[in-house]
Every structure is written in structure tokens, then in C-alpha cells.
Amino acid sequence: MKRLLIILTAVLLSTFMLSCTGDAGPAGPAGADGITPESGWYTVVLQQGVDGYTGCYDARIRSFVPDTNYGSDDASQIGYYHPNNDKKRFVIEFFFSDGPEVPDDAVIESVTLSLRTSGAGTGIGSYRLYECSQAWSEGTTTWNNAGMSNWTVAGGNVDLNTPVSNSAVLDSSVVGWTTWKVDKNLIEEKMSTGTTHGFVVVADNETTITSDVEIHTSEAVDVQNRPKLTIYYSKP
């Protein structure tokens, strides 16, 4: 009799636990990036080497050495170095061919790009993102050349009158993340047609103030330090 009661109790507990199991809910926020996800939003984070993702490409381009490629560097100093009038920009692109997936019917609600500073460099400055409207190659791009042909406008073919993000501060003395909220329409375009080619990170002042800040690239030894694109979406 005692054995029968134990068996009946186990069956009842199992039935109760199964009845309490529901569908998985939306993913939580990826971190302190200035975005407060609404109820029902989902999150996808693209970061080179994490969850099978391998679609991030980036490179520093410099006006002082306009024909040198830095695509294999694991860290890059970007900004402006006043003593030799050296403009250092950072070209970065995320493809959606592998890794975490955004559903085809997803409604993109918000997008952020995060870069991690290493604590090296000189100075402090504000930076914005601009659309890169020309195809380029990580292994061959330079200040003058996109890698397949010359940039239409040297330095990443950007329209400096049309930023696609807020302005955010990078400090060479700080180790940590800096995040920009970017124009979500560019990500929607990238996912649907592929006719945009990522972003170019540019210092707000490229004439008088030294802001030469080192950031980790997609080749950083520690994968957790690599650039992150965070996509917040809802389902129709």
C-alpha cells in the first residue's frame, strides 16, 4: 500500500510540473546600451566567434598612411592625431549569413553597435557612425582604396553631413563598452537587399583635438571584447 501511494504521488507531481511549462518568452536585454526593451521584444546579438557567428568584418583606415591595410589587427586606434594630421577611421560591417537568426517576419524595433575600448591611446573625443555606401574588403581596404576599387570619397566614402547614430564619447583612459543607437533602416536594408555596407566610425573633430583611442576589433583574442551588433525586434 505504501509503495502504491509513493507511485501515485510521483505521477501527480509530474503531471503538475508539465502543466506549468509554457513557451519560451522573449530574450532579455543584452546589457546597458541605452535601450529599454518593450514588453514582447526579442534580442539577437551578433559578435564574431560567439554562438557560431562569423560574419563581422572591420578595419582601421588612416589618412597619414593612406595605402596601408590594417584589417588583421586585433586592436585599432581610431580618431584624430593632431601632431601629424592623422585621421583614423574604423569601417565595420555585419552580415546575416550565419549565427543567431532574426526571423524573416521580424519587425526591427531598435539597433545598437557596441565597441570596447582597451585603455590605450591618447585623449578623449566624441564619435558618430556614418553609412558606408560602397563595397569594401577587410583584407585590402585602405584610406584611398575600398579593396576592389578606390573609394568614391577617400576615407570610407562617407557623407559627414548625415550621421546615422548619436554622438558617443570614447576615452583612451577607460576600459569598457561604448554604445551607439543606429538607424534601424540600414539594418533592415542590409537584411533585405544587402545594398548598404556597414558603418564608418568617425571622430566628431578631425581638425584640432587629439582623440586617439584604441578599440578591440573582430580579431581580438578574447571574443567577449569583440564588437557587438544588438538587434531588438518584435513579432507581428
N, C-alpha and C positions, 0 to 999 in steps of 0.2 A: 504493500500500500504506500509506504514512504517513497519507494522508488518511483511509483506512478505519479505521485504529487510533484516530485522533482522534475520529471519529464514534462508534465503539463505546465509547470511554472516557466520552464525554459522556452517552450513553444509560444506561450503568451507574451513573454518578453521580446522574443524575436519578431513576432507579428507587430508589436507596438513600435519597435525601432524602425522597421521597414516602412510603416505607415507615416513616420515623421521625416522620411527622406524626400527632398524635393529637388527641383532643377537647380543647377549651379547659378548663382547670381552674378551680377556684373563685377568685373575686376575693380579693385580699389585704385586710388590714385598712385602714381608711380613715385611721388616724392614731392618735396616742397618746391614746386616750379611755378607758383603763382596762379595755378588753375585750381578752382574748387569744382570738382565734377558734380554735375546734377544727378539726381536720382535716376537710375536706368542707363547711365553712361558706362561704356566699356573702355578698357585701356589696352593698347598694344605698344610695346616699347621695342624699338629696333636698335640694337647695339652689336657691333661686329664681334662675332665669336660667342654670343650668348643665345641660347635656345636655337642653335643651328643657323643663325643669321650670318650671311657673308656678303651682303650687298651694299656696304658702305665704302665709299672711295673719297679720299681727301688729299690735299697737297697745299703747301705754302708756295706762294709766288712772290718774288721780290723785285722791286724796280732797280735796286743797286746792282744786282747780278741778273739781268733780265733774261738770260738764256740758260739758267741753271734750274734743274728739276730737283724737287725735294719730296717727291711722292712716297719714298720709302722710309722717311724719318718717323721715329716713334714719338717725337715731340717737336713742336714748331713754335718759334717766337713770331708773334704777329703784332701788327700795329704800325708805329712810325718811329724811326730812329733819327732824331733831328741832326746829329753831327754830320752824317753823310747823306741826308735826304733820302733815306731808305724806306720806301713804303712796303710793308709786309702784309699781304692779304692771305686769306685761307679759303680755298674752294672745297666744298663738300657736297656730296650727292648720296642719296639713299635710294636704292632700287627695291622693288617689291617682289622679287622673283623667288625668295625662299624665306625660311624662318617663320616667325609669328605672322599670321594672316589677318588681314582686315576683310570681312565678308564683302562680297560684291554689292550687296544691297545696303551696306552701312551708310549712315548719314554722318559725315565728318563734322564734329562739333567744335573741336579746337586742336591745335598742334603746337608743340614746343620743341625747340632744339636746345640741348644742354651740352656745354663744353666744360672740361675740368682743367683748372689751372694747376701748375706744378709747384709754384712758389719761386720760380726763377724768372729772370728778366730784369727790366728796368722801367720804373714808372707805373702810372695808373692812368686809365683812359676809358672813355665810353665807346661802344661799338654797336653797329647795326648790321643786319643781314640784308643783302640785295639778291634779286633773282639772277641766276646765271642762265642766260638765254641761248647759250651756244654749247654744243657738244665738246667735251674735253676728255683727256686721258690722264689718269693718275700718274702713270709711269713716265710721261713725256711732257706734261704741261709746264709752262714757264710763264713769266710775266708777259713775254711777247707772243708766245705760241700756245694755242689750246691743246696741242698734241697731234692734231690732224691737219690743222692749218693755223695761220696767225689769228689771234683774237681780232674781232672786228674793231674793238677798242682795247688797247693793251691794258693788262691788269684785271682780266676776267670778264671783259665786255659787260660792265655794269652801268646802269643809269643811276648815278649818285643823287639824282633828284627824286628817286622813287624807291625808298626803302620798303622792305616787306616785313619788318619787325619793329618792335620797340627798341629803344636805346638801353643798353645794359653796361654796367661797369666791370672791367677786368682789372685786377690789381696784381702786380707781379710779386707782391709780398704775401699773397694769400694762396693757400692750398684749398681748393674746393670748387663746387659747381656754380656756373653761371647759366641762366636760362633765358631764352628769348621766346616770346609768343609770336609765331609766324603766321603769315597769310595762309589760311587753310585751303584757299582756292588753288594754290600752287601744288599742294599735295593731291588734291582731287584731280587736277590736270595730269600730274605725274602718273597717277594710278590708272587713269582712263586712256590717255593718249601718249604719254611719255615725251611730250614736246617741250617740257621745261627740264633744266639740267642742274638742279640743286641751288645752292646758295653760295654767296661770296661774303665772308666776314670782313668788314672794313672799319677802321678806326674813324670816329667822327672828325678828328683833327689829324690831317695828314700834311700839315704845313709847319707847325710851330712847336707842338708839345710831344716830347718823347713818351711813348706808351708801348714799350717793347715787352710784351707779356708772353710767357711760354704756356702752351696748352698741350694736352695729350692728344694724339691722333688715333686713327683707327688701327694703327700698328703698335700701339702702346703694349708693353709687356704684360701689364695687369689689365685683363679685359674689362674689369669693372671701371677703369679710368677712361675708357674709350667714349667718343661722342655718342649721344643718345637722341633719337627722334621719338617723341612720345605723341601718340595719336589717340585722341578721345573721340569716341563715336557712339551713336545710338542706333537702335534698330527701328525700322519703320513699323 
